[in-house]
């Protein structure tokens, strides 16, 4: 049962987020999102540095570090699409599962699987214009669905809204979502 809770929180923890078929389907920017850095500054950072540069992703950054994924996600030769849940999304997930951050970070294998569920790696990063409704294979080898409405749906039927798309990095792109998504 503890493993199930950790799995649920883990997947929730790192929905690095936000595939969108169209930018006009995106909800308005959340009032509590910190102002982003200038896009030229962020384009000189890798996906980890982009997350580190915004305090709204501090829990995500801690999770990536706890899972030992910082080096992999900093690879300058890789092409990642990251669905990044905000701190608020993590807090909501922990509340729903009854887990603490310490419990979430305790099982590294599960944490890596949850984080991997929020990452797509491939030959190219997927910008919003490249995303079409349908299933996408994540780095954790699980399926994530992009709905016709431009939302993300996990294997449990839970959906995440896209808060912001196309934050460019040297090794990919970050999309912000409002919920941690979990594989089965």
Secondary structure as GFF3:
##gff-version 3
##sequence-region A 1 184
A	DSSP	alpha_helix	2	13	.	.	.	ID=ss1
A	DSSP	three_ten_helix	23	25	.	.	.	ID=ss2
A	DSSP	alpha_helix	39	42	.	.	.	ID=ss3
A	DSSP	alpha_helix	47	52	.	.	.	ID=ss4
A	DSSP	three_ten_helix	55	57	.	.	.	ID=ss5
A	DSSP	alpha_helix	58	66	.	.	.	ID=ss6
A	DSSP	alpha_helix	70	73	.	.	.	ID=ss7
A	DSSP	beta_strand	80	85	.	.	.	ID=ss8
A	DSSP	alpha_helix	87	97	.	.	.	ID=ss9
A	DSSP	alpha_helix	101	106	.	.	.	ID=ss10
A	DSSP	alpha_helix	108	116	.	.	.	ID=ss11
A	DSSP	beta_strand	119	121	.	.	.	ID=ss12
A	DSSP	three_ten_helix	128	130	.	.	.	ID=ss13
A	DSSP	beta_strand	134	137	.	.	.	ID=ss14
A	DSSP	beta_strand	143	146	.	.	.	ID=ss15
A	DSSP	beta_strand	152	153	.	.	.	ID=ss16
A	DSSP	beta_strand	159	160	.	.	.	ID=ss17
A	DSSP	beta_strand	162	169	.	.	.	ID=ss18
A	DSSP	beta_strand	172	177	.	.	.	ID=ss19
###
